[in-house]
Amino acid sequence: MKNKTSIKEKTPVRKAKAPRAAAPAVAYAIVPKDLAAHLFQVTLTVQEPSPEGQLLALPAWIPGSYMIREFARNIVQIRAEADGQPVALAKLDKHSWQAPPVEGALTVQYDVYAWDLSVRAAHLDQTHGFFNGTSVFLRVAGQEHVPHVVDIVRPAEDAARTWRVATALPELKARRYGFGTYVAADYDELIDSPVEMGDFALATFTAHGVPHDVVITGRVPNLDMARLCADLKAICETQIAFFEPRTRKAPMDRYVFMTLAVGDGYGGLEHRASTALICARADLPTTAAQGRERSEGYIKFLGLCSHEYFHTWNVKRIKPAVFAPYDLQVENYTPLLWLFEGFTSYYDDLFLVRSGLISEATYFKMLGKTVGSVLRSAGRTKQSVAESSFDAWSKYYRQDENAPNAIVSYYAKGSLVGLGLDLTIRQKSGGKRSLDDIMLALWQRYGRDFYPDGRRGVTPAEVEALFDEISGMRLKSYFEKYIRGTEDVPLAKLLAPFGVKYTDERKLAKPSLDANIGREGADAKLSAVHEGGAAHRAGLSAGDLLVAIDGLRVTGNPSNLESLLSRYRVGDTVQVHAFRRDELMTFAVQLQGERVPGIGLAIDTARKSAVARPTSPR
């Protein structure tokens, strides 16, 4: 049975103004048709279809996840009618349909298979329903700008008799958290407002006058909702004050955190007034641990919430020019994801410090892990973060076993690029300016008025010019080396003036294969082989199943391989037996010292600078 903990549920309902027309120009009804078959049924009514024949299309991707996902493949069946008569739909390509000219309204009904347990698509079973509009709502070409009404219908099955609805969409003829009709100003708002339905835990807190709902779906015994709300409130108020230091005005009048708690999972997707999250239930706070320090898993979850909330400003309103508007049928290429995802990754943990939820020591520990993860990848020497941004569609979101050797993360290295810029600007300006000032300028010029009137994004040239203008410096060399180039950001050098000691304590005496090891049943499987490492030089490949080292069995237990290798010294050669496909092969592997970076960051009180450290609140 789901936890229905509720701290406050009497938030005033924001009723939207109904369209002036007697019937909405574009209206949808969506009902969970068959929970066990995972089918949503959608009925679309177009009151005034195009006289030349109406074009309908389903998006091929969802903003925030840069990969063509071909959502239309989940449409099981589709039919149309007008004036009670069948209308033939001609399929033009994998996600578009053309209706002929008709008299009166056009009605289209279709079933959508929803079995993607992620934040990107749609999922439906007897425990809950979830959908993003990009997965279920056909776009009516030429009418994207008109109000879109959606009737969210309660499932008929007994399993759903106590379900509620959570969405950031304004209510039209529905009570908050209830089934009924909701309205979006246009198609863009409709698909930017995911919907969760089920027996979820619910609570509401207010951040600078704006109600924020916290929705938790899934079994979470003894969920400490009070602590979660208090911590999220601190993050949200700190971020709102960051972007609007004088008015403390949030860019939305309501916000919803939707979280699906599972046995093992992690991820999030930003939306203009909400976020969809997935996490391990063990990472959520429990009343059984009241008074204890926040666990590492819980801090990770708070960092995820901080990341997606920061996107409310950075990418949902401050956008690359190519995203204003999105073309949801094809790839939208930009070299700026290092700014929109990387800088968001820089600020997400930083705001945990600024809001008082973690200590500087904890922050530096987390930052050290990020630095180490970037330095571990040989791909960082081959691909710049600008290239990684542009190639997100074909490389970052389509990673294979060679990814560590071929690509760099615009999230992780992008966050270090942000840190390096922050340190550079602070030092050269004597603490008078920082990356904060650049983010505020981006917000004021490109983000604050994006909805409903602005709708203009920023170009790469404008980004670089703004950085120079606000910092008062010429930053072209920084861009060439660390953003368009592949050089490592010199963090040890940049951190030193701020009294932060940077160390790299690699376990050089510890013998290693220099490969990532996963499990396949009871066996150890090489998931990635690092370029230039011991396994690579010996001829081992990703996908090989390790069988034995010098005649002793290797198992999938990580401690087993570590124990076997501990009997040797760096430089020793061992005989490794491994299966490649169904063939047993033998390799002579010369063990090397552990090459995984062991980055440590700590305050060096002897060299502490008077210039404010980047973790200091504004």
Buried (B, 14 or more C-beta within 10 A) or exposed (E): EBBEBBBEEEBEEEEBEBBEEEEBBBBBBBBBBBBEEBBBBBBBBBBBBBEEBBBBBBBBBBBBBBBBBEBBEBBEEBEBBBEEEEBEBEEEEEBBBBBBEBEEBBBBBBBBBBEBBBBBBBBBBBBBBBBBBBBBBBBBBBBBEBBBBBBBBBBEBEBBEEBBBBBBBBBBBBEBBBBBBBBBBBBBBBBBBBBBBBBBBBBBBBBBEBBBBBBBBBBBEEBBBBBBBBBBBBBBBBBBBBBBEEEBEBBBEBBBBBBBBBEEBBBBBBBBBBBBBBBBBBBBBBEEBEEEEBBEBBBBBBBBBBBBBBBBBBBBBBBBBBBBEBEBBEBBBBBBBBBBBBBBBBBBBBBBBBBEBBEBEBBBBBBBBBBBBBBBBBBBEBBBBBBBBBBBBEBBBEEEBBBBBBBBBBBBBBBBBBBBBBBBBBBBBEBEBBBBBBBBBBBEBBBBBBBEEBEEBBBBEBBBEBBBEBBEBEBEEBBEBBBBBBEBBBBBEBBBBBBBBBEEEBEEEBBBBBBBBBEEEEBBBBBBBBBEBBBBBBBBBBBBBBBBBEEEBBBBEEEBBEEBBEEBEBEEEBEBBBBBEEEEBEBEBEBBBBBBBEBBBBBBEEEEBEBEBBBBEE
